[in-house]
Amino acid sequence: MAETITIKDVKTILTQPAGSRLIIVKILTSDDGLYGVGCATFTQRFRAVHTAIEQHLKPFLIGRDVDRIEEIWQMSMVNSYWRNGPVLNNAISGVDQALWDIKGKRAGMPVFQLLGGKCREAADTYAHASGRDKHEVVDSVRHYMGEGYRHIRIQMGGYGGQSDAIQKPEGAPDGAYYHPREYCRLMVEMIEHVRSEVGPEVELLHDIHERLRPIDAVQFAKDVEPFKLFFLEDALAPEDIEWFRNIREQCATPIAMGELFNHPREWTPLVQDRLIDFIRMHVSQMGGITPARNVAAFANMYNVRTAWHGPGDTSPVGHAANLHLDLWAPNFGIQEWCRFNELCYEIFPGLPEVRMGYLYPNDNPGLGIDIDEDLAAKHPCQDEVIQWTQTRAPDGSPMRP
């Protein structure tokens, strides 16, 4: 009988090679030289996740069998009694992804092979085009089309179309101000212009980022229907998901939702009632590869496709995990891609690369990615009071970001 390999130590690595504070979990095992890495990134509350791992999960995990991924995930989720929140879910994800990485290394296989093997050779991605006005957006779209991207998200003026021209009340506090009704007018005009300029072949996407009141989101989804978006993202806040039925009843604009979801009761009704077309949860936010695998299989039964969240505050390790899910899932739709800088490729050897819009894996076992701890340490996380999530309506009222 083979000797059981156990968790010897759990390290939490904090680094900020670009704008986002990244959290990487490294699990060391009783087999010297065998370790795994996972993403636990919650960039806005990274110190809370760090504490959850170091002070709570680490003592719970030492000595456990690395092969028992499912049991460790289930027990980690219930051991705190209170569950399904962003801090705990991200902490558990870092452990979960690292254990899948170890499992693949022990098997001598990439993780996508352990999930069931490839359904495709690479994952189609979308890039982010933006500009200060609709003409700059068109220029940005054409730039990405020239690089081979077939799917491009189009935004103008930041989320919500933030404006410096808003008339605020006297004494209004600082914040990220935007005008929801102005946003609706300007974004519909921008999307119409981009479609007319670049033609029907390129797939266009847009992210509302939960910036509208539900009834305005319904109207917006109807207004953009003629322009054949690949999908409209985060039309509603998680607190307003019942309104997706109103959108579905009134238009055929494809809907993607999920990056803020923590709890299965948020995505389950949307999938089983066929109210959305793409699930795009943040894989570490939902707890890692283990729950993402289960949700992808569940969504496949309802013909709902995957579009995992892939911004700069999903770490390179998290993007590698996304890619393994993408290659395996029969219901893969599209993968968001944030275009990492050269420093990220130096800190994270094995980070997947995009060629002509497709994200390709390597053949290394496990997740196929590592971290240079010494180089990561030269780029420590910086504390800040985050400004862009201090979102306000024209009269200064706090709004969801």
N, C-alpha and C positions, 0 to 999 in steps of 0.2 A: 504494500500500500504506500502510495506516494506521501511524502512528508507534507503536512499542511503549511502553507505560506501565510503568514499573518502580517497585520499592520504593525510596523515597528515605531513609526513616527509620522506626524502630520505637520507639514510646514505651510504657512500662509505667506505668499510673496505678493507684496504691493509694489506696483510700478506705474509710471505715467510717461510712456514714450511719445505720446501725442496729447490730445486734449483731454482724454478720458482717464480716470483713475481705474486701473485694472487690478483684479484680485485673482490670483492663481493659487490653487491648492496642489501641493506636491505630496503624494503618499509614498513613504519609504517602507520597504517590506523586510521581512526576516531573511529573504534571499538577497544577499549583498549585490548591489548594482541594479536590482529590479525596482523600478518606481513608476508611478503614473502621474499625469498632470490633468487638471480639470479647471474649468472656468467657474468662478463664483462672483462675477462682476456685478455689483450694484453701485455704480459710480457715484450716485448722489448720497449714499449712506455707507461708504466703503468701510468706515471704522466699525460700524455696528456689525457688519458681516464678519470682519476680522475677529472681533470679540466672540461672536457666536461660534466660530470655528475653533479658536484657540482655547477658550475657556469652557466650552460646553461639548462640542462634537469631538474634539481631540481626545479628552479622557475617556469618552464613551467608546471610541473606536480602537484604541490601542489593544492589540492582542487578538483582534477579530480576524476571521478567515477571509482573505481577499477574494476568494471565489464566490462568496455568498452575497452577490451584489443586490439581488432582490430583497433578501432578508434585511440587509443593512439599510437599504433605502426605506423599507416599510417601518423598521424600528426607529430609525432616525427621525422620521416624520411624526411618530406618535410619542416618542420618549419625552418630548417637552410638554405633552398634553395639548397645549395650544399649538395650532398648526395652520398651514396654508397662508403664510405671510411672506412678503418679499425678502426679509432678512434671513429667515430660516430656510426658505426655499433655495436661495442662492448659495447659502452655506452647504446645504445638502447636495446641491448640484456639483459643486467643486469636488466633493468626495465621490459622487456617483460617476462623473466623467473620468476621474482619475482611476477608479476601479475598472471601468471599461477599457481604459488605456492599458492597464496592467493585464487584463484578461486577454486582450489582443496580442500583447507582447509574449505572454506565456504560450498562446496558441500559434504564434508565428504568423498571424493574419491581421490585416486591417480590420477595424471595427465593423465596416460595412459587410464584411464576410460573415461575421458573427451574427449580424442582424438577419441574414438570409441571402446576402450577395447582391450584386449590382442589378438594377433595372436600366441603368444608363451609364455611359462612360464619363460624363461630366455633368455639372449642374449649370443650367442656364441662369444668368444673373441679370439684375437691373442696376443701373447706375443712377446717380442723383444729378439732374440738371436744374440749374437755378439762374436767377438774374434779377436785376433791380426793376426791369420792365419786360414786357412780353417779347420785345425784340432780342434782348439779351438771353432770354430763355431759349428762343429758337436757335441762337448761335451756340449755346451750350448743348442743346440736343444734337445739333449737327456734328459737334465735336465728338460726342460719344458714339454717334452713328459711324463716324469715321474710324473709331477704334473697334468697331465690330459689335457693339451692343445692339441688340434687337428689342430690348425692353428698357424704357427710360422713365424715371419718375420726374415730374415737372412741378416745380414750386417757384413762387415769385415773392420776393421780399421777406423771406423767412416764414415760419409757421404763423398762420393767421394774417399774413401780409402786414406785418408791423409797420406802423406809420408814425413819423415825427410830426405830422400835421394835425393830429387829433387835438381838438379843443377840450382841455381838461378843466375841472373846477379849480377855483383858487385854493391853494394849499394841498393839492392832490399829491399823494406820495409817489416816490419813484417806483418804477416797475416796467415790465414788458407790455406796453399798451398796444392794443389792436382794436379795430372796429369790425365786429362780426358781419354786419350787413354790408359794409363796404367790401369786406373780404369776399362775400358771395358774388357781388357784382364783378369785381376785378378778376377773380379767379376763373369764373365762367368765360369772361372775355379772353383771358390769357389762354385757356385750354382750346377755345375755338380758334384763336389765331395760330397756335402751334400746330394744331391738326391741319389747318388749311395750308400752312407753309411746308410741312414735312411729309404730308401725304398719309395714306391709310396703312402702309405696310408696317411702319414702326409701331410697336405697342407702347402706349402712354399710360402712366399711372399718376395718381395724385393722392396726397395725404392731407386730410382735413385736420388730423391731430386733435380730435375731440373739441375743436374750437367753436363749434356752433351749438345753439340751442336745438333740441331734437327736431322741432317742426321746421327749422331752417335747414337742417341736414337732409330732411326728406325732400324739401324743395330743391336743394343743391344737387342731390342725386338724380332727380328728374331733369334738371336743367342741363346736366352734362351727358345725359343718355345719348344724344345724337352723335357725340364725338367718340363713341366706342372705346372707352377706357378699358385697359386690361383689368384693372381693378381700382376702386376707390377705397382708400385706407382710413381706418379709425374714424368713420363718419360720426360715431357716437362714443360717449364715455362709457366705461363698464357699468356705471350706475344707471345707465339709460338703455340697456340692451333690449328691453321690451319693445322699443321703437323700431328695431330692425324689421319687425313684421310690417310696419307701416311703409317702410322703404320698399320691401319686397312686393307689396301689393300694388305699388304705384309705378315701378319702373324696373327695367332689366339691367341696370348698371351693376356689374359684378362688385361684390363687397368683400374686403379683407379686414379681419379684426383679430385682436388678441394680445398685442405687445404688453399691455398693462395687466393681463390676467394672472392671478395667483391660484385660483380655486377651481376645481373641476366643475362646480356648479355654474361657473361663468361661461365656459365654452360648450358644455354638454347640450343645453337646450338649443343653442344656435346651430349646432351641427345636426342634431337629430330632427329638428324642425326645418332644416334646409333654408335657414335664413341668411347664411353667409356662404361664400364660395371659396374662401381661402382662410385657413388658420395660420396666424403669424405670431404665435407666442414667442417670447424671449425664453429660449430653452433653459437658461440658468434660473430665470424667474419662476419657472414652473417646476423646477427641481432636478433637471438634468436629462440625460439620454433615456433613462428608464421610463419616466412618464411621457416623454415626447414620442418614444416608440409606440407606446400604448395609444396615445391620442391619434397619431398618424394612422394606425390600423383601424381605430374607431371611425375616424373621418372618412376613410376609404370606403366604408360600407355605405356612406351617404353621398359619395361622389364629390366630397369637399377636398380641395387640394391643399398642400402645404406651401407656406411662404414664410419660413422662420425669420424672425427679427434678426437683422444683421447690420447694425450701425457700428460706429466706432466704440461704443461702450458695450459691445460684445467683444471680449478679448480675442486675439488670434487663436487661442485654444478653443474658445467657444465657436469661432467660425469653422475650425476643423471639425468639431462635433456636428455642427450644422451640416457640413458637407457629407459626412458619413450617413446621416439620416437622409439627405437628399438623394444620394446614389442608390440607396436601398428602397425608399418608399415608392410603391407603385403609383401613388397619388401625388407625387411631387408636382408642384406648380412652377415656382420661381424662387430664387434666392436673392435677397438683398445683399449688396456688396458695397463696402465702405471705402475700398481703395487705400490700404495701409501704406504708410511712408516707409522709406528704406530702413530707418532705425528699427521699426517693428519687425522687419524681416531679419535683422541682425540679432535682435533679442530672442526671437522665436523661430529658430531654424526648423524648416519643414512647413512653414506657413504656406497654405495653398496659393496658387497663382491663377490669374484669369488670363486667358488667351482668346481673343475674338469673342468676348462676352461669356465664355464658358469657364467655370471654375473646375480645375482638375485636381485630383488627389495624387499623392505619391504612393509607392508600393510598400512603404514602411509599415511594420506591424503596429497595432494599437491605433491611436489617433494620428500617428505619423508626424507629431509636432513635439518640440521640446522648448525649454527656456534656458537662456544663459543668465544664471542668477547674478553673476558678478556685474554684467552689463546692465541688467534690470535694476540693480541696486544703485547705479549711478544716475538713475532717473526716478527719484522717489516721488510718491504722491504728494500733491500740494493741497492743503486745506483751503477752502473758500466758501463763502456764502453764495450759493448759486443764484444767479440773476434771471436766467431765461425762464425759470419756472415760477417767478414772481409775476404771473400774468394778470393783466387787468383790462377791464372794459373801459370805454372812453370816460365814464364818470368815476373811475378809480376802483370799482367793485372787483374783488378777487374773482378770477376765472380759472377753470381747469387748463393746464398747460398742454 
